[in-house]
Amino acid sequence: MKVHQFVPSDLLKPFVSRILVTESEGDLTRQLLPGTAPVMALRVKGAIYLNNNDSSLGFGITGMSKVARPVHYTSGSAVLLVLFNEGGATAFINTPLNEFSGLTADLDNVFPPEQVQWLEESLAMVQTHTARVAAVEAFLWSQLKRNAKDPIVSKAVDIIKSTSGNYKIKELAAALNINIDSFEKRFRSQVGISPKNFSSIIRIRSVINTYQPHQNLSSVSQETGFFDQAHFIRDFKAFTGESPGRFFKKGLPQW
């Protein structure tokens, strides 16, 4: 699989982390690991199937998930992916992001259908990935509804990430001087999942990003805040679809 990475324009950087175009030269099935924000997926060519569904992916928003999901690329397929920053999608979408949790919503159910049609036609007219990215950025810029993210949620995300997901949610709400119920509701709306589940994703990603070959997995689980080895293995298998040993034998994923 070929992956082409693009840095978003300065205007979109506060909301979008990366834009990718992935191309598959043959039939390929991969596990889509849980990310930290929703993804906008736009099929360029071929067919891509998510979650073993019969219908192929077209233009849509894929919400947050707590578990790995299979994605199948047919030979010669390509998809453009807009990877939002945490809370970044809310700059373009009025719907609370938790309503997309575990789902893929058609783009014309999220944005005005006539503007989605304009995007489809624009992408059909160009031949290069650079031109496709430019068309998608123009579309996003036209849909921008607010110029700033929720400051409390952004601060919470920064703290959770800086502590590798090991910050108690009640203590986090207290540190941010906000009621726990209000905080959790606000976080789910802006990020797409609860702060507890977000912390779990960050914790597992921390394990994957810091793991060294032949490192003792029991020590890794303790160092990254898991209560015991069984807890670590259960969460890791849900996240990746595989046991830690099997996952790391295959080599670290590229993301």
N, C-alpha and C positions, 0 to 999 in steps of 0.2 A: 504494500500500500504506500502510495506517495502522499505526503502531507505538505501543503504549501501554507506557510504562516505569514500573516500580514499584521502590522502594527496599526491600530486604528488612528484616525486623524486626531489632532489635538482637541478638537471640539467634542469628540466622542470618548476620549480616554477616561474621563471621570466615570463613565458608565459601561464601557466595553473594554474587556481585558485583551482579547485577541480575536482575530478573524481567521478561520482556517478553511482551506479547500482540500478535501481528502478524495483521492482517486484510487479505485481498486482495479488492478489489472486482471484479476480472476475472481471467482466466487470466494467469498471470505466471510466467516462469522467470528465476531469478537464480542467480548463482554464489555459493555459500556459501564464504567465505574461511576458511582455517584459523584457529582460535582458539587460546587458550593454556590451555584447560581443557575437559573434557567438558561436554556440554549435556544436560539432561533436557528432552525435548520431549513435550508432551501435546496431542493434537489436540482442539480444541474443537468444530469443525464443518467440513464439507466434506472435501476430500481433498488431501493433500500428498504428493508423490512425491520421494524423495531418490535421487540417483545413477541416474536413469532407470530405476528399478525399476518392475515392474508392480504390486507391492503398495504400498498407501498407508501412510504413517506413522500409527501409532496412539499408544501410550504407550511411550516408549523412552528409552534413554540412547545418545547419539551420541558415540562416542569421538573422540580426537584424530586429525587428518589432516594430512599434509604438503602436500597439494595441494588446489586448489579443487574443489568438488563441486557439480553442478547440483541445484537444488531447484525443483520445479514446484508452484505453488499454483493450485488450481482456483478458479473464480469463487465468491466467497462463503465461502471457507475461512478458518479462523483456527486458530492454534496458540499455546499458552502455552509459553514457553521459560524454563527456569531456568539461568542462566549462572553456573557455579561459579567461585570463585576458584581459582588454581593450587593444587593439592593439597587443595582444599576438599571435593571429592567423596568423599575417603577417610574423612571423618567419618561418612558414611552407608553406604558400600559396603565390604565386606570384600575383594572380589575386586581383585587388582592392576589398576590402571587401564590398564596397557599391553595387557591382554587385550581391551580394547575398541577398540584402535587401528584406525582405518579402518572400523569397524563400527557398526551400530546394533543394540543388544540390546533385546529386549522387556522392559518394566519388570517383568513378573511372573517373569522369569528372573533378576532382580537383587534384588528384594525379595519378601517373602512374598506369594503370589498373593492370599490373602484380604484383605490390607491394600491391595494395588493395586486390587482390586475395590471396596473401601470408597472409595478415592479416586475411581474412575470414577463410582460412584454419587453421591458428594458433588458432583462437578463437574456431573453431569447435572441435579441438583436446583436449581442456582443460575443466575441470569440475568445477573449483572454481573461484570465483570472483577475488581473489587475482592473480591467474594465468592470468585471462583475462586482468586485469589492467596492468600486467607486459608486456603482448603481445602488448597492445595498446601503452604503453610507448616506447617500442622498435621500434614500427612503427613510432611514432612521432619523436623520436630521429634520425631515418634514413632519415626523411624528413626535418630536420632542415636546413634552408637556410641562416639564419642570426642570430647572437648571441645577438643582441641588438634591442630594440624598438626605434621608432622615438622619440628623446628627447623632441622636441617641443610638439608633440601630447601627450606624457606621462605627461609633465608638465601641459598642458591644462586640461587633465583628472583629475589630482590631484587637481587642483584649483576648477574645477567644482564640484567635489565630496566634497571637504572641505567646500564649500559654499552652499551645498545642492541644487545645480543647479541654484543658484541666482547670477550669474555673467554675466553681459552683454557681448555678444560675441564680439562686436566691441572693448570694453575696454579690453577684454581678449587678442585679437589679438595685440592690442597696447602694452599691458604689456609684451607680448612675442616678441615684435619687429618684427612682420611679417605682410605683407599685408593681409587684410581681405579675399580677394578672394583666395589667395594662401593658407591661413590658413584653410578655409572651405574645399577646395579641398583636401588638405593633411589629414585633420581630417576624412572626409568621406572615403577616401581610406584606412586609417589605422584602423579606429574604426568600420565603416560600416554604419553610419548615420551621419547627419549633427550635428555640435556642439549644435545647438538650440534644435533639437529633443533629443539628448543625455541628455541635461540639463533637459528637461521635464521628462524623465525617472527617472533621479536622484531625481528630486523634488517630484514626486509621491512616489518613494520608501522611501524617507525621511519621508513622511507623514505616510506611513504604518509602518515603523520601529520605529517611535517615538510615535505613537498613544497610548493613555491610555484609558481604558474603561470609558465610560460616559463623555469623553472629548468633549467639544463643537467644532463641526466640522467647524463652522464659524471662530472661533479663530484659529483653526489649519490651515485653508486655508490662513488666513492673515499672520500668523507667517512663513509660508513656501513660501511666495512670490507670491501667486495668487492675481490677480487684484480684483476679486470679487467671491462671492459664486457660481454663475452660471458657471464661468470659471473653478473653481475648480471641480465642479460636472461633467462638460462635459469631462474634461481631465481624471478624475478618472474613469468614466464609460468606456471611450475608453481603458484605461490601464487595467482594471480588468474585464470588461464586466458586472459590477454591480454598483449600486449606493453605495456611501460610507456607508450609514446606513446598507444596506443589507450585504455588504462585511464584515464589522466589527462584525456584529452579528454572523457570521459563525465562528469567531475566526481567528487569524492571521495565514497566511500560513507558512509552514516550508520550508525554502530554504537554 
